[in-house]
């Protein structure tokens, strides 16, 4: 399994060091584990994780290699400091930073070119699920957000499940991940959205689910110890 921890805009230096140390000492090595702290914490967390085999991920990147893009971070910069993964197209960025499917694809292509493995997020809104549009939305995002070929991972994250404590049923997750696999059989699919220590075992058993993208519960060492070693 691939377990990615999305710390979002949380933790100051001391919190990050403590959390990463606990994660390092509790990690069994059974899964591939990726910690995605905010940009300023990457170097700090990298120092703590040295020698552990735990990987680092960014939470976003630009699609250009360098240049006059104030406030942006390029995939090459992430690669250069030892980062291996990058989350792209998270729904919080799609909604809050106007990231379109086309932009998500551009970023993913650039990240792959720089030697990073993008974790590309797709998922329907609650309203879209209620209206029976889930399949169409997912198919549209597959077509428009994903690059050609391989070298990336997909995270299926129903937007209504993120940070809400709500999750789709196992059947609903299986239906969407099955659809994704039909279109992209060679790509690993993660599930994200209110993954906790109490539901991770059940979700891990769903066929076509190869791991998790975990937000809130990845900041709680008690909960995350169980998830990362599932
Ligand atoms: P959550 O967030 O686990 O807190 O629902 C998941 C995510 O945003 O990737």
Boltz pocket constraint, residues with backbone or C-beta under 6 A from the ligand:
constraints:
  - pocket:
      binder: B
      contacts: [[A, 6], [A, 157], [A, 161], [A, 162], [A, 163], [A, 164], [A, 192], [A, 193], [A, 194], [A, 195], [A, 213], [A, 214], [A, 215], [A, 216], [A, 217]]
      max_distance: 6.0
